[in-house]
Amino acid sequence: MYINLIGPYPYSKFALVENFWETGYGMPSFTLLGEKVIRFPFILYTSYPHELLHNWWGNSVYVDYEKGNWCEGLTAYMADHLMKEQQGKGADYRRNALQQYTNHVQDYNDFPIAEFRSRNNPAEAAIGYGKVMMANHMLRKEFGDENFINAYRKFYKEYKFKNASFDDIRKCFEDVVGADLRAFFHQWIIRKGAPEIELQSASVARRGNMYEIDFTLSQNQKEDLFDLRIPIAVYLENDNEVGLETIKFKERTRNYKLSFDKRPVRITVDPMFDVFRRLGLDEVPTTLSQAFGSRDAVLVLPKKSKSIKEYKAMADMWQQSQQVQGKTLEVAYDKDMDEIPQDKAVWILGYENKFAGYVNIIEKYKGYLLPETITRFENLNKSGAVVFVVPNPNNKEMPVCFIGSRIKKAIPGLVRKLPHYGKYGYLGFEGEAPTNVLKGGLPVINSPLTHEFKYDGANPVTNAILLPGKPLAE
Ligand SMILES: [Zn+2]
């Protein structure tokens, strides 16, 4: 794949060598991986392609460290990101990179990509790997896959066994696309910082037999403005396809108008996380690990359930393991509570729980999940076990997690299995084992970059789902 993508492999062999230290080193013509990591089956889609690709980037085109390390972010983009892209999960990978930057990089520890040498902490990783990865993604989005690939083929050919810098990458792209890219490289490589984008307002009006959306974007970062190209997704009533437009945006605030012949249902700014930016708090989906990671939580047991013994055992087990980690998990019965607390994480156990309907996920997420997923969910609700976690409707910073099982004997298995599914937002299980048959992340609704249009107070239906794009290589 890499020979086709970039150019001939520069060495006569490639060896995977087991190291007695737990390393992940990419050396010329071999990689040194630790004995633990080598055994994992997922290594074939994570460290292994990354270290293999370092034979092109780093071990034959060398890094001119004085001018910034371009090699890790590019390797992450063409290996780690590409593997995810091939599984249809490129947007998740990018969102996570933006999240890392948002969480770990603030004014005091931010620095330009041009000053990145190597990773010693999460902030350096978020810039040297994540931001460089995103800069490459933006180049690809702006100029297309073919130009992107040709520019790097040229870069490889010209700089094999030589030192190279971001400037040399820029010149290769300029030659291939025939444009001056100094402003782009200055903005992302020489300058530090990230834009913060807000959808300030959005409305829709009827003009003849067309519908016109009017919306305003702003850049809220304190520092200078960025010159951006931002994808906008518009979901239309009774339509299976999402309308995608790319707009230019380099002002503090700007108003846009787009027209459609069907009623717009929803607009989302940068839905696939294609732009390097600081994320808003509300843009991140809730996951099970947030519920497990909460310092303070309450678990609500269903007093009247016929599986109360099993649920109680689950509660006791988790209470213990949370205590060991210095966290508190309070266990309570539904009949003793008037309402769900808003200042801590909440676990609601059992279909018979009087708070089971506190978050009606099917109703709420119908327009966001594939119809097959909804049907699957409905069926598992009747005969299997279902787990999901959503933001508390009364305090979006706190997760509410529901666990319900129609099979009594499946509950002990859930106790063991759930901690391993931390990155998911919903899960479905079958049988007594129980066997996981459904998993995924619930999309963020009420994102500050999404607006739902109402007509006479109601939000119309759309069948459109945004599908992942074609990967850079297959
Ligand atoms: Zn690397």
Boltz pocket constraint, residues with backbone or C-beta under 6 A from the ligand:
constraints:
  - pocket:
      binder: B
      contacts: [[A, 26], [A, 50], [A, 54], [A, 71], [A, 72], [A, 75]]
      max_distance: 6.0
